[in-house]
Amino acid sequence: MEAMPIPKLTKENYGNWSIQMKTFLAAKDLWEIVRDGYEQPESDEEAALTTTERGVDESKFEKISGTKTSKQA
C-alpha cells in the first residue's frame, strides 16, 4: 500500500489544500481532534485531587485548596 503524501499548503491552494487535509486526517482518524479540539486527560493524581476537592465542604476546601496532591489534601 502506497503512503498518502501530506498535502502542501501554498499561497494559492488553500481551498483544495483544506479539503485534502480534511480527507487525509479523516483517513487517519484524526479529523475529530481538529474539529472538536483535544483535552489532555487528567493524570490519576489530578483525578484523585479533583475527587478529594469535590468531596469536602467549603471550610475543608479552604484548608486543602493550596495542595498539589491528594495525599497533601
Buried (B, 14 or more C-beta within 10 A) or exposed (E): EEEEEEBEEEEEEEEEBEEBBBEBBEEEEEBEEEEEEEEEEEEEEBEBBEEBBEEBEEEEBEEBEEEEEBEEB
